[in-house]
Amino acid sequence: MATDTQGKCPVAGIDINELMSREFATCPYPKFAELQADAPVHQVGDKPWYLVTRHDECMRVLLDPEHFSSEHDEFGPALKAIGIAPTPEQVQRMQELGGNRGNMVDVIPHRDPPVHTRQRKVITKAVTARFRRWEEFIEHQSAKLLDRLQGRNEADLIAEGAAPLPIAVIADILGIPDEYLPKIKQWSDDSSQTSGRFASDEDWMNLAKAMSEQRAMFASEVRKRLQNPSDDLIGRIAAMTREAVDEETGEGPLDFDEGVELLTLAMLGGNETTTQLIGAAMFYLATEPGLLDRVRADPAIIPGIVEESLRLTAPVFTMMRFCKKDADIGGVSIPAGSIVSVCFNQANRDPSIFPEPDKFNADRTNTRRHLSFGQGIHVCPGAQLARLETRIWIQRLAERIKHMELAGPEAVRYDLASLAVRGMTSLRVHYELFDRARTGQVGEAA
């Protein structure tokens, strides 16, 4: 890809309107690979925005929160210059709808230490507690969903597996009443529509409405738990709002609104990224010859399939950091006040780290070097849960389905794709089930 130079930094040969389009996000790899081969960092036109595409330079950004901050409220001027912030009039209307922030700017992904450290402890403790219980629940839910494939030979594995499984799991962890389950997917979709693309007025209002409804639900549920304590995550958060001041750190109890925001984050993060991971794994099981047979013959390959799916299809495509101080990345000077986008998916395809980077290889020995769950202080707290859900789903699906393949050229859709989340929205497959009388389990030769 031809580039111009502006000072020491190459300028990406991709027009910003193309870069922010759904069409580009659906298949960004060829052009991003050209950027990666050319230089580690590129400026987007004359905007205060820099794309980092090589693995080591992305790590440099992720491991340096002193220079590259996650504090979202600092992004305002740069986001406005890029053109992806709501207008003042839209902000006012969003406030009237009760969703006054474009993102959850007061919680983990958008906070630096010490606030980030405190909040992360809350989520990490809740997600890892009773891990064995979550495993049993995932097994049960996977079996229920796979039972629904009986009597047919075609299904959308996003709508019938990759989406409902994580929703059921995170709802159980949180303690969300069943009446709200049908709304979680729509809330998740509406909450992501303004990220990584030029959002419409309708997108901003849908986001505000979704955020308002989610917050109202969690506020109501936290108040209920204050009256009747429970051991789910809502109950734990509610209890933390009444804790005494920590004598060692001086930290006070969790603020009520802060707790509500944390719960909203946990619900969104706990289902959408896992949906994309499971969807990616299903795609490769449907398109890589003999892969399902390998799973049945040797289930030890399943973790490799999960990690390679993560490497090739990171649930979060890029993530922004705000440059607080003048910095240097790969020999490029980044001025304070700029936005730096860490391109996870392209870093995962860096040929200096991963030979034949575009090829699926479940036997790679270094796949865990991928950046799909982040690195440093912001590594995803739900990463192990997402891996567990995907491993169990693969194993149980391989026991039920003898063979599957994509159901035609339009089988895979990315209707929500953006530079932030390359969201697979449909994965239609033709499949052949084993006879119900079959008793073999994964690990037996098929």
C-alpha positions in Angstrom: 0.0 0.0 0.0 1.5 3.3 -1.0 1.9 5.8 1.8 2.7 9.4 2.1 4.9 10.7 4.9 4.1 13.5 7.3 7.1 14.1 9.5 8.4 10.7 10.7 5.0 8.9 10.7 3.6 7.2 7.5 0.1 8.2 6.7 -2.3 5.3 6.2 -3.4 5.0 2.6 -7.0 4.3 3.7 -9.6 7.0 3.5 -11.2 7.6 6.9 -14.7 7.1 5.5 -13.6 3.7 4.2 -11.8 2.8 7.4 -15.0 3.5 9.4 -17.3 1.6 7.1 -19.0 -1.7 7.8 -17.7 -3.0 4.4 -14.1 -2.4 5.5 -14.6 -3.9 8.9 -16.1 -7.1 7.4 -12.8 -7.9 5.7 -10.0 -5.5 6.9 -7.1 -7.9 6.9 -5.6 -7.4 3.4 -5.2 -3.6 3.8 -4.2 -3.8 7.4 -1.5 -6.4 6.4 -0.2 -3.9 3.9 0.0 -1.3 6.6 1.7 -3.8 8.9 4.4 -4.7 6.3 5.0 -1.0 5.6 5.5 0.3 9.2 4.4 -0.4 12.8 2.4 2.9 13.1 0.4 4.9 10.7 -1.5 8.2 11.1 -5.0 8.4 9.8 -4.9 11.3 7.4 -4.3 14.5 9.2 -6.3 13.4 12.3 -4.9 13.0 15.8 -5.3 9.3 15.4 -2.7 6.6 15.0 -3.1 2.9 14.1 -0.6 0.4 15.6 -0.6 -2.9 13.8 2.6 -4.8 14.8 2.6 -7.1 17.8 5.5 -5.7 19.8 4.4 -2.1 19.4 0.9 -3.0 20.4 2.3 -4.6 23.5 4.3 -1.5 24.2 1.1 0.6 24.3 -0.9 -1.9 26.4 1.9 -2.2 29.0 2.4 1.6 29.4 -0.7 3.1 31.0 1.4 6.0 32.2 1.6 7.3 28.6 -1.4 5.6 27.0 -4.4 6.1 29.3 -7.8 4.4 29.2 -9.5 7.4 30.9 -12.3 7.9 28.4 -13.3 11.4 29.5 -9.9 12.6 28.1 -10.8 11.5 24.6 -13.3 14.3 23.9 -11.3 16.7 21.7 -9.7 13.9 19.7 -12.9 12.0 19.3 -14.6 15.2 18.0 -11.7 15.8 15.6 -12.1 12.3 14.2 -15.9 12.7 14.0 -17.1 9.9 16.2 -18.5 11.8 19.1 -22.1 12.7 19.5 -23.1 16.3 18.9 -24.1 18.6 21.8 -27.7 18.3 20.7 -27.5 14.5 20.6 -25.9 14.5 24.0 -28.8 16.6 25.4 -31.4 14.2 23.8 -29.5 11.2 25.2 -29.6 12.7 28.6 -33.4 13.2 28.3 -33.6 9.4 27.5 -31.6 8.6 30.6 -28.5 7.3 28.8 -26.3 10.4 29.2 -23.0 8.8 28.4 -21.8 7.4 25.1 -19.9 4.7 27.0 -19.5 3.5 30.5 -16.7 5.9 31.2 -16.5 5.3 34.9 -15.8 1.6 34.9 -12.9 -0.8 34.3 -12.1 -0.5 30.5 -12.0 3.3 30.8 -10.3 3.8 34.1 -6.6 3.9 35.2 -5.3 2.9 38.6 -6.1 3.2 41.4 -9.8 3.2 40.5 -9.3 0.5 37.9 -7.5 -1.7 40.4 -10.3 -1.5 42.9 -13.0 -2.2 40.4 -11.2 -5.0 38.8 -10.8 -6.9 42.1 -14.6 -6.8 42.4 -15.3 -8.4 39.0 -12.4 -10.8 39.1 -13.4 -12.2 42.5 -17.0 -12.6 41.3 -16.2 -14.3 38.0 -13.7 -16.8 39.5 -15.8 -17.7 42.6 -17.6 -21.0 42.3 -15.9 -21.7 39.0 -16.9 -25.4 39.2 -20.5 -24.4 39.5 -20.3 -22.4 36.3 -18.8 -25.4 34.5 -21.8 -27.5 35.5 -24.1 -24.8 34.3 -22.4 -24.4 30.9 -22.6 -28.2 30.4 -26.3 -28.1 31.1 -27.0 -25.2 28.9 -24.9 -26.6 26.0 -26.9 -29.8 26.1 -30.2 -28.0 26.1 -29.2 -25.9 23.0 -27.8 -28.9 21.1 -31.0 -30.9 21.8 -32.8 -28.3 19.6 -30.8 -29.3 16.6 -32.5 -32.7 16.5 -34.8 -33.4 13.5 -33.1 -30.8 11.3 -30.0 -30.4 9.1 -29.6 -26.7 9.0 -29.2 -24.1 11.7 -27.8 -20.6 12.5 -25.2 -21.4 15.1 -25.0 -17.8 16.2 -28.7 -17.5 17.0 -29.0 -21.0 18.3 -25.7 -21.5 20.2 -23.1 -18.8 20.2 -25.5 -16.1 21.4 -27.8 -17.8 23.9 -25.2 -19.8 25.7 -23.1 -16.8 27.0 -26.3 -14.9 27.8 -27.6 -17.7 29.9 -24.2 -18.0 31.7 -23.7 -14.4 32.5 -27.3 -14.0 33.5 -26.9 -16.8 36.0 -23.7 -15.4 37.4 -25.2 -12.0 37.8 -28.6 -13.2 39.0 -30.7 -11.5 36.3 -34.3 -12.5 36.5 -35.5 -14.6 33.5 -37.9 -11.9 32.4 -35.0 -9.8 31.2 -33.2 -12.5 29.2 -34.8 -11.8 25.9 -33.6 -8.2 26.1 -30.0 -8.8 26.8 -28.9 -9.5 23.2 -30.7 -6.4 21.9 -29.2 -4.3 24.7 -25.7 -5.6 23.7 -26.2 -4.9 20.0 -27.5 -1.4 20.7 -24.7 -0.6 23.1 -22.0 -1.4 20.5 -23.5 0.4 17.5 -21.6 3.6 18.2 -18.2 2.1 18.6 -15.7 2.1 15.8 -17.9 3.6 13.2 -19.6 6.8 12.2 -22.8 6.4 14.1 -26.2 7.7 13.0 -28.6 9.7 15.1 -30.7 6.6 15.5 -27.6 4.7 16.8 -26.9 7.2 19.5 -30.5 7.3 20.6 -30.7 3.4 20.7 -27.6 3.4 22.8 -29.0 5.9 25.2 -32.3 3.9 25.5 -30.4 0.6 26.0 -28.1 2.1 28.7 -31.1 3.7 30.5 -33.0 0.4 30.5 -30.0 -1.6 31.7 -29.2 0.8 34.5 -32.8 0.9 35.6 -32.9 -2.9 35.8 -29.7 -3.2 37.8 -30.6 -0.3 40.1 -33.9 -2.1 40.9 -32.2 -5.4 41.4 -29.4 -4.0 43.7 -32.1 -2.3 45.9 -33.9 -5.7 46.1 -30.6 -7.4 47.2 -30.1 -4.7 49.9 -33.4 -5.9 51.4 -32.8 -9.6 50.7 -29.1 -10.5 50.3 -28.0 -13.1 47.7 -24.8 -14.7 46.7 -25.0 -13.8 43.0 -23.0 -10.9 41.6 -25.8 -8.4 42.0 -26.0 -9.4 45.6 -22.2 -9.2 46.1 -22.2 -5.7 44.6 -25.1 -4.6 46.7 -23.3 -5.8 49.9 -20.2 -3.9 48.9 -22.1 -0.6 48.9 -22.5 -1.1 52.7 -19.0 -2.1 53.5 -17.0 -0.1 56.1 -14.0 1.9 55.1 -10.9 -0.3 54.6 -8.5 0.5 57.4 -5.4 -0.3 55.3 -6.3 1.5 52.1 -8.8 4.1 53.3 -11.2 3.0 50.5 -14.8 3.6 51.2 -17.7 1.3 50.2 -18.5 0.9 46.5 -20.7 3.7 45.3 -24.3 2.6 44.3 -24.1 4.1 40.8 -20.6 2.7 40.4 -21.9 -0.7 41.3 -24.7 -0.4 38.7 -22.2 0.6 36.0 -20.0 -2.4 36.9 -22.9 -4.8 36.6 -23.8 -3.3 33.2 -20.3 -3.8 32.0 -20.2 -7.4 33.3 -23.4 -8.2 31.4 -22.3 -6.7 28.1 -18.7 -8.0 28.3 -19.8 -11.4 29.5 -21.9 -12.2 26.5 -20.9 -10.4 23.4 -17.2 -11.2 23.2 -17.9 -14.8 24.1 -20.5 -15.0 21.4 -17.9 -13.9 18.9 -15.3 -16.4 20.2 -17.7 -19.3 20.0 -18.9 -18.2 16.5 -15.3 -18.1 15.3 -14.6 -21.6 16.6 -17.7 -22.9 14.9 -16.6 -21.2 11.6 -13.3 -23.1 11.6 -15.0 -26.4 12.6 -17.2 -25.9 9.6 -14.5 -24.9 7.2 -11.3 -26.7 8.2 -11.3 -30.2 6.7 -11.2 -33.0 9.3 -11.2 -30.7 12.3 -14.3 -32.1 13.9 -12.8 -35.6 13.5 -9.7 -34.5 15.2 -11.7 -33.2 18.1 -13.4 -36.6 18.5 -10.1 -38.5 18.2 -8.2 -36.3 20.6 -10.0 -33.7 22.7 -6.6 -32.4 23.9 -6.7 -30.3 20.7 -9.7 -28.3 21.8 -7.7 -25.6 23.8 -5.6 -25.1 20.6 -8.7 -24.6 18.5 -10.0 -22.0 21.1 -6.7 -20.1 21.1 -6.3 -20.2 17.3 -9.9 -18.9 16.9 -9.1 -16.1 19.3 -5.9 -15.3 17.4 -7.5 -15.1 14.0 -10.8 -13.5 15.1 -10.3 -11.3 18.1 -13.7 -10.4 19.6 -12.5 -6.8 20.0 -10.9 -5.7 16.7 -9.2 -2.5 17.9 -9.2 -0.6 21.2 -8.4 3.1 21.8 -5.9 4.6 24.2 -5.4 8.3 24.9 -1.8 9.6 24.7 -1.4 11.6 27.9 2.3 12.6 27.3 4.4 12.8 24.2 5.5 9.3 23.4 7.4 7.2 20.9 6.1 4.0 19.3 8.3 2.1 16.9 10.3 5.3 16.2 7.2 7.4 15.6 6.5 10.4 17.8 3.0 10.4 19.1 1.9 13.9 20.4 0.0 14.2 23.7 -3.7 14.4 23.1 -3.8 11.9 20.3 -5.7 8.7 20.1 -3.8 5.5 19.6 -5.7 2.4 18.3 -4.2 -0.9 19.3 -5.2 -3.2 16.4 -5.5 -6.6 18.1 -6.6 -8.6 15.1 -3.7 -7.4 13.0 -1.1 -7.8 15.8 -2.4 -11.4 16.0 -1.4 -11.8 12.3 2.1 -10.4 12.7 4.3 -12.8 10.6 7.3 -12.1 12.9 5.4 -13.8 15.7 3.1 -16.2 14.0 4.4 -17.8 10.8 1.8 -18.1 8.0 -0.3 -15.8 10.1 -3.5 -16.1 8.0 -3.6 -19.9 8.2 -5.6 -21.7 10.9 -3.3 -24.0 12.8 -4.6 -25.6 16.0 -1.1 -27.0 16.7 0.7 -23.7 17.0 3.0 -23.7 20.1 2.9 -20.0 20.7 -0.7 -19.1 20.0 -1.2 -17.8 23.6 0.9 -14.8 22.6 -2.1 -13.4 20.8 -3.5 -10.1 22.2 -7.2 -10.9 21.9 -8.0 -10.5 25.6 -5.6 -7.6 26.0 -2.4 -7.5 28.0 -1.3 -5.7 31.1 -3.6 -4.2 33.7 -6.6 -4.3 31.3 -6.4 -8.0 30.4 -10.0 -9.3 30.2 -11.2 -10.5 33.6 -13.6 -12.9 32.0 -11.1 -14.5 29.7 -11.0 -17.9 31.5 -14.8 -18.1 31.6 -15.0 -17.4 27.9 -12.5 -20.1 27.2 -14.3 -22.5 29.4 -17.7 -21.9 27.6 -16.1 -22.4 24.2 -14.2 -25.5 25.2 -17.3 -27.2 26.5 -19.4 -26.1 23.6 -16.9 -27.5 21.1 -16.6 -30.8 23.0 -20.4 -31.3 23.2 -21.1 -30.3 19.7 -18.5 -32.8 18.4 -20.4 -35.5 20.2 -23.6 -34.6 18.5 -22.6 -33.5 15.0 -20.8 -35.8 12.6 -20.1 -33.2 9.9 -21.0 -29.6 9.2 -20.3 -27.1 6.4 -21.4 -23.5 5.6 -24.9 -23.3 4.2 -24.0 -21.4 1.0 -22.1 -18.2 0.1 -24.3 -16.0 2.4 -23.9 -18.3 5.4 -21.7 -15.9 7.3 -22.8 -12.3 8.0 -21.2 -9.4 9.9 -24.1 -7.0 10.1 -22.7 -5.2 13.1 -19.0 -5.1 12.0 -17.1 -2.0 12.9 -13.5 -1.1 13.6 -14.2 -1.8 17.3 -16.0 -5.1 17.1 -16.1 -7.3 14.0 -19.3 -8.9 15.1 -20.4 -12.1 13.4 -24.2 -12.0 13.4 -25.1 -15.2 11.5 -23.4 -18.5 10.8 -25.7 -20.8 8.9 -24.5 -24.4 8.5 -25.7 -27.7 7.0 -25.0 -30.5 9.4 -25.4 -34.3 9.9 -26.1 -35.6 13.3 -25.0 -38.8 14.8 -27.7 -41.4 15.5 -29.2 -40.7 19.0 -28.4 -44.3 19.9 -24.7 -43.6 19.5 -23.0 -43.7 22.9 -19.4 -42.8 21.9 -17.9 -39.7 23.6 -15.3 -37.2 22.4 -12.0 -39.0 22.7 -13.2 -42.2 21.0 -12.2 -42.7 17.4 -15.1 -41.7 15.1 
